[in-house]
């Protein structure tokens, strides 16, 4: 019947995750007097990045986490940004470092990510953390997993308590989402296919899937008739239409009539990303301080 898919509420899941982190931080403060510290570096004045950084600061403060933003002018050199990262790497009060992306075009993003101490890399993008994830060592306390893929997995486990044996199709192969979420699904004993916009007969590949993770960056790319009846759909896409409306990579109106459970856009994966950033900061704090 149409409209029967369960809506996976990312806002509620993120609020619950933040509340749990807040309780852990309160207990740590009571026993040690310490609190985790998250430092965010913003280069330039991109409006979307500015709003996102302010949201991170606000949510960190709400759960008792120490958060500082370091704002550098857009014309700052790569060397100046590297010097700021070196300063934060050496600061023992800093547990998590996040450099807000995208960076100005004259700065090499790869060089900057490589410079962050892997133990403080709460975005989970450093090659050492990516390598640990790819090698299957995701259970280690010091592994920091990229925030959006981690959020996807938490929402999936909420919708599907048992993932083992399910067939998952990840549409998208980016280093930020597609590849790491595929690794996490493999570790959950799913059978995983990484597909993308050039996959032959993509619709038939997706129709096999018990789990669909759409992270291709194209509005309404995944149609309702691509979805296996009863499948769980995680829509990572955030696309702004000409009329200003935010939509996902999945045609929600079509898919909601077929899927068993689905994340909305907005209000699905998005809220989990910042909550998982805070989770990673607490993980980094605990690993660094034993």
C-alpha positions in Angstrom: 0.0 0.0 0.0 1.2 3.5 -0.8 2.8 5.6 1.9 3.5 2.6 4.2 7.3 3.0 4.6 8.4 3.8 8.1 10.1 7.2 8.3 13.5 6.9 10.0 13.7 10.1 12.2 17.2 11.3 12.1 16.4 14.3 14.3 15.2 12.1 17.1 18.1 9.7 16.8 20.6 12.5 16.8 19.0 14.1 19.9 19.1 10.8 21.7 22.8 10.3 20.7 23.7 13.8 21.9 21.9 13.2 25.2 23.9 10.0 25.8 27.2 11.8 25.0 26.2 14.6 27.4 25.7 12.1 30.2 29.1 10.5 29.6 30.7 14.0 29.6 29.0 14.9 32.8 30.3 11.7 34.4 33.9 12.3 33.1 33.8 15.9 34.5 32.6 14.7 37.8 35.3 12.1 38.2 38.3 13.9 36.5 37.4 17.6 36.1 38.2 17.2 32.4 35.9 17.7 29.4 36.5 16.8 25.7 37.6 19.7 23.5 36.6 20.1 19.8 38.4 22.8 17.7 37.1 23.7 14.3 39.1 25.7 11.8 37.2 27.8 9.2 39.1 29.4 6.4 37.1 32.2 4.7 33.5 33.3 5.1 31.5 30.8 3.1 27.9 31.3 4.4 26.9 27.6 4.5 30.2 26.7 6.3 29.7 29.6 8.8 26.2 28.4 9.7 27.5 24.8 10.0 30.3 25.8 12.3 28.0 27.8 14.5 25.7 24.8 14.8 28.6 22.6 15.8 29.6 25.1 18.5 26.0 25.4 19.8 25.4 21.7 20.0 28.8 21.0 21.6 28.1 23.6 24.3 24.6 22.1 25.0 26.2 18.7 26.0 29.0 20.2 28.0 31.8 19.8 25.5 34.4 22.5 25.1 34.4 23.9 21.5 36.4 26.6 19.9 36.3 28.0 16.4 39.4 29.4 14.7 38.5 31.7 11.8 41.2 32.5 9.3 40.8 35.0 6.4 40.0 33.5 2.9 43.4 34.7 1.7 45.3 32.8 4.3 48.1 30.7 2.8 48.4 26.9 3.0 51.4 27.4 5.2 49.4 29.6 7.6 46.7 26.9 7.9 49.3 24.2 8.4 50.8 26.3 11.2 47.4 26.5 12.9 47.0 22.7 12.6 50.4 22.1 14.1 49.5 24.4 17.0 46.3 22.4 17.6 48.1 19.0 17.2 50.5 20.1 20.0 47.8 21.5 22.3 46.9 18.8 24.9 43.5 20.4 25.7 42.4 19.8 22.1 41.0 16.3 21.6 39.3 16.8 18.2 40.4 18.9 15.2 38.0 19.5 12.3 39.0 21.7 9.3 35.7 22.8 7.7 35.5 21.9 4.0 35.5 23.1 1.3 38.7 25.1 1.5 39.6 28.0 -0.8 40.9 26.7 -4.1 44.5 27.8 -3.5 44.8 25.3 -0.6 45.4 21.6 -1.2 42.7 19.8 0.9 44.7 16.5 0.9 47.8 18.2 2.3 45.7 19.7 5.1 43.9 16.5 6.0 47.3 14.7 6.1 48.7 17.2 8.5 46.0 16.6 11.2 47.1 14.2 14.0 45.2 11.0 13.2 44.3 10.6 16.9 42.5 14.0 16.7 41.0 13.6 13.2 37.3 13.6 14.2 36.3 13.8 10.6 37.9 10.4 10.1 39.5 11.4 6.8 43.2 11.0 7.5 44.8 8.2 5.4 45.7 6.3 8.6 42.1 6.3 9.8 40.8 5.5 6.3 43.4 2.6 6.1 42.3 1.2 9.5 38.7 1.3 8.3 39.6 -0.4 5.0 41.6 -3.1 6.8 38.6 -4.0 8.9 39.9 -2.7 12.3 36.8 -0.6 13.0 36.4 -2.0 16.5 39.6 -0.4 17.8 39.0 2.4 20.3 41.4 4.7 18.4 39.7 4.3 15.0 37.7 7.5 14.0 35.1 6.8 11.4 33.8 9.5 9.0 30.8 11.1 10.6 28.1 10.8 7.9 28.8 7.1 7.2 28.8 6.4 11.0 25.4 8.2 11.2 24.1 6.1 8.3 25.0 2.9 10.1 23.4 4.0 13.4 20.2 4.8 11.6 20.4 1.5 9.7 20.8 -0.5 13.0 17.9 1.3 14.4 15.7 0.3 11.5 17.2 -3.2 11.0 18.5 -4.8 14.3 20.2 -7.6 12.3 22.2 -6.6 9.2 24.2 -9.8 8.7 23.4 -11.5 5.4 21.5 -8.6 3.8 22.4 -7.3 0.4 23.4 -3.6 0.4 23.9 -1.4 -2.6 25.8 1.9 -2.1 25.3 4.4 -4.9 28.3 6.7 -4.8 32.1 6.0 -4.4 33.3 9.2 -2.7 36.0 9.1 0.0 33.6 11.1 2.3 30.6 8.7 2.2 30.4 5.9 -0.4 33.6 4.0 0.2 33.6 4.3 4.1 29.9 3.3 4.4 30.6 0.3 2.2 33.4 -0.7 4.5 31.2 -0.4 7.5 28.4 -2.5 5.8 31.0 -5.2 5.0 32.0 -5.2 8.7 28.3 -5.7 9.6 28.4 -8.9 7.4 26.3 -7.4 4.6 26.9 -8.4 1.0 27.9 -5.0 -0.5 27.9 -3.6 -4.0 29.4 -0.2 -4.7 27.5 1.3 -7.7 27.7 4.8 -9.2 26.3 6.9 -12.0 28.2 4.9 -14.6 27.1 1.5 -13.4 25.4 -0.5 -16.2 21.7 -1.0 -15.7 21.9 0.7 -12.3 18.2 0.3 -11.7 18.4 -3.5 -11.8 21.4 -3.5 -9.5 19.5 -1.4 -6.9 16.4 -3.6 -7.2 18.4 -6.5 -5.6 19.1 -4.6 -2.5 17.7 -5.0 1.0 19.5 -1.8 1.9 20.1 1.2 -0.4 22.4 4.0 0.5 22.2 6.8 -2.0 25.1 9.2 -2.0 25.5 10.3 -5.6 24.7 14.0 -5.3 21.9 14.2 -7.9 18.3 15.2 -6.9 15.7 12.5 -7.2 18.2 10.3 -9.0 16.9 7.0 -7.5 13.4 6.3 -8.6 10.7 4.5 -6.7 10.6 1.6 -9.2 14.3 1.0 -8.5 13.5 0.0 -4.9 12.9 -3.6 -3.8 9.6 -3.7 -1.9 10.3 -3.5 1.8 13.9 -2.3 1.4 15.5 0.1 3.8 16.6 3.4 2.1 19.2 5.7 3.5 19.3 9.0 1.5 22.5 10.9 2.1 21.9 13.5 -0.6 21.2 17.1 0.1 20.4 19.0 -3.1 18.8 22.4 -3.4 16.3 22.8 -6.3 15.9 26.1 -8.2 12.9 27.0 -6.0 15.0 26.6 -2.9 13.6 23.3 -1.7 16.0 20.7 -0.2 15.6 17.2 -1.6 17.6 14.0 -1.5 19.1 11.7 -4.1 16.0 9.5 -3.8 12.6 10.4 -5.3 11.0 10.3 -1.8 7.4 10.6 -3.0 7.8 7.5 -5.2 10.1 5.5 -2.8 8.1 6.0 0.3 5.3 3.9 -1.3 7.6 0.9 -1.9 10.3 0.9 0.8 10.0 -0.6 4.2 11.8 2.3 5.9 13.3 5.5 4.5 15.2 8.6 5.7 13.6 11.9 4.8 15.6 14.9 3.4 15.9 17.1 5.4 15.7 15.5 8.9 17.3 12.1 8.1 21.0 11.6 7.8 21.9 15.3 8.2 21.3 15.7 11.9 23.3 12.5 12.6 26.5 14.0 11.1 27.1 16.6 13.8 26.0 14.2 16.5 28.6 11.6 15.2 31.2 14.4 15.2 30.6 14.9 18.9 30.7 11.1 19.4 34.0 11.0 17.6 35.4 13.8 19.8 34.4 11.9 22.9 36.0 8.7 21.4 39.2 10.6 20.7 39.3 12.1 24.2 38.8 8.6 25.8 41.5 7.0 23.5 44.0 9.8 24.1 43.5 9.9 27.9 43.1 6.2 28.5 
